[in-house]
Amino acid sequence: MNRIRKGDRVIVISGEDRGKEGIVLKTDHARGRSIVEGVNFVKHHQRATQKSPQAGIVEKEAPVHNSNLLVVCSKCSAGVRTKIIQLADGEKVRACKICGEMITGSS
């Protein structure tokens, strides 16, 4: 089970964008990176094509390494580490290590 998932609210704990919060738009588990909304903008030089006839410099989000992200707990309102707990019906879910609150996909 992976620590960071699409739809999670995360906070950046290291790097240029430290302290910024956002929602995970996309994850790449093979590389251990995630694209977070509003974090790690890079400038991309765009050529004019039929799909996008406007050429120029476009800003877009670049991937951030998962080790620089912490999931935000809805109860604690802070970035927390997560643990895996097994429910009575056998389902495994992520939970906050501080308060024990279950972390859903769109916390």
ZAKOL-816630 format. One record per residue (C-alpha): residue number from 1; residue in one letter; chain; x, y, z. Coordinates in Angstrom, 2 decimals. Layout:
% ZAKOL-816630
   i aa ch       X       Y       Z
 NUM  A  A       X       Y       Z
...
END
This chain:
% ZAKOL-816630
   i aa ch       X       Y       Z
   1  M  A    0.00    0.00    0.00
   2  N  A    1.39    3.37   -0.95
   3  R  A    1.63    6.35    1.34
   4  I  A    0.55    9.07   -1.14
   5  R  A   -2.44    8.69   -3.44
   6  K  A   -4.26   10.77   -6.02
   7  G  A   -6.74   13.09   -4.32
   8  D  A   -4.83   13.37   -1.03
   9  R  A   -4.24   16.79    0.52
  10  V  A   -0.49   17.06    1.15
  11  I  A    2.01   19.57    2.50
  12  V  A    5.55   20.05    1.17
  13  I  A    8.13   19.62    3.95
  14  S  A   11.34   20.31    2.05
  15  G  A   12.67   22.34   -0.84
  16  E  A   11.78   25.62   -2.51
  17  D  A    8.02   25.20   -1.95
  18  R  A    8.26   24.20    1.75
  19  G  A    5.02   24.86    3.63
  20  K  A    2.74   24.89    0.59
  21  E  A   -0.34   22.68    0.58
  22  G  A   -2.12   21.17   -2.39
  23  I  A   -4.04   18.21   -3.73
  24  V  A   -2.24   15.37   -5.50
  25  L  A   -3.24   15.39   -9.17
  26  K  A   -1.15   12.43  -10.36
  27  T  A    1.26    9.90   -8.85
  28  D  A    4.07    7.89  -10.41
  29  H  A    4.77    5.07   -7.95
  30  A  A    7.57    3.60  -10.09
  31  R  A    9.60    6.82   -9.78
  32  G  A    8.24    7.77   -6.34
  33  R  A    7.00   11.17   -7.50
  34  S  A    3.70   13.06   -7.44
  35  I  A    2.31   16.14   -9.17
  36  V  A    0.73   18.47   -6.61
  37  E  A   -1.66   21.29   -7.51
  38  G  A    0.01   24.71   -7.13
  39  V  A    3.45   23.38   -6.18
  40  N  A    6.81   23.23   -8.04
  41  F  A    6.03   25.34  -11.10
  42  V  A    8.44   25.19  -14.04
  43  K  A    8.51   27.20  -17.25
  44  H  A    8.01   25.20  -20.44
  45  H  A    8.66   26.68  -23.88
  46  Q  A    5.65   25.73  -25.99
  47  R  A    5.71   25.47  -29.75
  48  A  A    2.56   26.42  -31.67
  49  T  A    0.57   23.38  -32.83
  50  Q  A   -2.91   22.84  -34.19
  51  K  A   -4.14   21.86  -30.71
  52  S  A   -2.61   24.93  -29.07
  53  P  A   -1.98   27.62  -31.69
  54  Q  A   -0.58   30.05  -29.09
  55  A  A    3.18   29.65  -28.71
  56  G  A    5.14   30.98  -25.75
  57  I  A    6.32   30.20  -22.26
  58  V  A    3.85   28.17  -20.20
  59  E  A    4.07   27.50  -16.46
  60  K  A    3.04   24.05  -15.28
  61  E  A    3.49   21.81  -12.24
  62  A  A    6.45   19.44  -12.18
  63  P  A    6.67   16.25  -10.10
  64  V  A    7.81   16.38   -6.46
  65  H  A    9.48   13.43   -4.77
  66  N  A    7.16   11.64   -2.33
  67  S  A    9.75   11.87    0.47
  68  N  A    9.18   15.65    0.46
  69  L  A    5.42   15.31    1.03
  70  L  A    3.29   14.57    4.10
  71  V  A   -0.41   13.75    4.07
  72  V  A   -2.55   16.34    5.90
  73  C  A   -4.83   14.84    8.56
  74  S  A   -8.32   16.37    8.60
  75  K  A   -8.58   16.09   12.39
  76  C  A   -5.05   17.27   13.30
  77  S  A   -4.93   19.87   10.47
  78  A  A   -1.21   19.14   10.07
  79  G  A    1.12   17.05    7.97
  80  V  A    1.37   13.60    9.53
  81  R  A    2.96   10.24    8.92
  82  T  A    0.54    7.42    8.20
  83  K  A    0.19    3.84    9.34
  84  I  A   -1.78    0.93    7.91
  85  I  A   -4.52   -0.52   10.10
  86  Q  A   -6.69   -3.53    9.36
  87  L  A  -10.42   -3.20   10.00
  88  A  A  -12.62   -5.98   11.38
  89  D  A  -13.79   -6.91    7.87
  90  G  A  -10.18   -7.39    6.73
  91  E  A   -9.89   -4.14    4.76
  92  K  A   -6.61   -2.23    5.12
  93  V  A   -6.80    1.56    5.43
  94  R  A   -4.37    4.40    6.13
  95  A  A   -4.59    6.21    9.46
  96  C  A   -2.91    9.16   11.16
  97  K  A   -0.09    8.11   13.49
  98  I  A   -0.92   10.93   15.93
  99  C  A   -4.69   10.76   16.41
 100  G  A   -5.60    7.48   14.66
 101  E  A   -8.11    9.16   12.29
 102  M  A   -8.66    7.19    9.06
 103  I  A   -7.37    8.99    5.98
 104  T  A   -9.68    8.88    3.01
 105  G  A   -8.75    9.60   -0.62
 106  S  A   -9.86   13.24   -0.52
 107  S  A   -9.00   14.32    3.01
END
